Amino acid sequence: MENSLDTPGREEVDDTVSQQDRVVSEEEWLKKWQLRNIGFHNEEGHLLLKKYLDIFLGGRNGLKIFFPLCGKAVEMKWLADMGHHIVGVEISEIALKEFFTEQNLSYSEETVPEIPGAKLMKNTSGNISLYCCSLYDLTSSVAGKFDAIWDRGSLVAINPCDRERYANLMISLMNKSCCYLLVTVSYDPSKHAGPPFYVSDSEVKKLFGQCCDIKLLEKIDGLMERHKAWGLDYLWEVMYTIVLK
Ligand SMILES: C[S@@+](CC[C@H](N)C(=O)[O-])C[C@H]1O[C@@H](n2cnc3c(N)ncnc32)[C@H](O)[C@@H]1O
């Protein structure tokens, strides 16, 4: 991995003991949406996406951009308004309905023949297509491949035991020139069970390093009041670019 930044207070911590066996079920995620336990949602859009937009887009127009575990991320509307085509996947129908409603977009629903029980929700102009199903049901034969992937709150929400499966799926969805921007979080995992789960630099390298070049772009202080309430005294957000070798 290139460019390992030396940030005080962010030594690699051993997460193997504290978080490795933790599993959050799909039902628990659905409940979080029902109970409005969605502190992860960021109304403003992520400042690192804004900062590294030129790297993400690489001067390309009309990109097909993937949002895994999209929730109701406002960046989907933001990038669609720039002329890109957005594809997201999210298990919670509440999240997707709220996205369209809050962004003042009318939408239609259709079934997905390849995925029993799944719904595809599309805005009227057809540039935002959101699958309501489990991420693991989506394959490149259903969704095709992508020019760019925005992964914030996604790898870090995946159960640690499923990370390898997740990384392999992401790699299978990348086209040759895909720019995958990944945001992880780093904190003391003995103080919070997750999600979000702590994902170390070496874990990112282990998951993607064989097929991809990984570059650490920036680490920023992401500690907020809700993190302090979990008992954390530091939390870094770490942004990487991942491209196929
Ligand atoms: C931490 S939130 C992040 C949402 C979004 N990326 C953002 O930045 O606001 C993780 C989301 O993943 C969804 N989720 C969890 N497991 C999933 C799965 N297996 N397939 C699809 N969505 C899932 C949850 O419902 C939740 O909305």
The ligand as an SDF file (V2000), in Angstrom:
LIG
                    3D

 27 29  0  0  0  0  0  0  0  0999 V2000
  -24.2190    2.2240    8.0880 C   0  0  0  0  0  0  0  0  0  0  0  0
  -25.5610    2.2460    6.9810 S   0  0  0  0  0  0  0  0  0  0  0  0
  -24.8240    3.2290    5.6940 C   0  0  0  0  0  0  0  0  0  0  0  0
  -25.7820    3.7470    4.6720 C   0  0  0  0  0  0  0  0  0  0  0  0
  -25.1250    4.6460    3.6040 C   0  0  0  0  0  0  0  0  0  0  0  0
  -24.0200    3.9960    2.9340 N   0  0  0  0  0  0  0  0  0  0  0  0
  -24.7180    5.9750    4.1610 C   0  0  0  0  0  0  0  0  0  0  0  0
  -23.5690    6.3810    3.9550 O   0  0  0  0  0  0  0  0  0  0  0  0
  -25.5610    6.6410    4.7900 O   0  0  0  0  0  0  0  0  0  0  0  0
  -25.5660    0.5970    6.3530 C   0  0  0  0  0  0  0  0  0  0  0  0
  -26.8070    0.2660    5.5270 C   0  0  0  0  0  0  0  0  0  0  0  0
  -26.6880   -1.0600    5.0100 O   0  0  0  0  0  0  0  0  0  0  0  0
  -27.9630   -1.6610    4.9900 C   0  0  0  0  0  0  0  0  0  0  0  0
  -27.6940   -3.1170    4.9490 N   0  0  0  0  0  0  0  0  0  0  0  0
  -27.1720   -3.8890    5.9340 C   0  0  0  0  0  0  0  0  0  0  0  0
  -26.9590   -5.1370    5.4970 N   0  0  0  0  0  0  0  0  0  0  0  0
  -27.3460   -5.1660    4.1950 C   0  0  0  0  0  0  0  0  0  0  0  0
  -27.3390   -6.1740    3.1940 C   0  0  0  0  0  0  0  0  0  0  0  0
  -26.9050   -7.4080    3.4300 N   0  0  0  0  0  0  0  0  0  0  0  0
  -27.7670   -5.8470    1.9560 N   0  0  0  0  0  0  0  0  0  0  0  0
  -28.2200   -4.5880    1.6760 C   0  0  0  0  0  0  0  0  0  0  0  0
  -28.2610   -3.5980    2.5980 N   0  0  0  0  0  0  0  0  0  0  0  0
  -27.8260   -3.8800    3.8440 C   0  0  0  0  0  0  0  0  0  0  0  0
  -28.6310   -1.1480    6.2400 C   0  0  0  0  0  0  0  0  0  0  0  0
  -30.0340   -1.2000    6.1750 O   0  0  0  0  0  0  0  0  0  0  0  0
  -28.1060    0.2990    6.2980 C   0  0  0  0  0  0  0  0  0  0  0  0
  -28.9750    1.1910    5.6630 O   0  0  0  0  0  0  0  0  0  0  0  0
  1  2  1  0
  2  3  1  0
  2 10  1  0
  3  4  1  0
  4  5  1  0
  5  6  1  0
  5  7  1  0
  7  8  2  0
  7  9  1  0
 10 11  1  0
 11 12  1  0
 11 26  1  0
 12 13  1  0
 13 14  1  0
 13 24  1  0
 14 15  1  0
 14 23  1  0
 15 16  2  0
 16 17  1  0
 17 18  1  0
 17 23  2  0
 18 19  1  0
 18 20  2  0
 20 21  1  0
 21 22  2  0
 22 23  1  0
 24 25  1  0
 24 26  1  0
 26 27  1  0
M  CHG  2   2   1   9  -1
M  END
$$$$
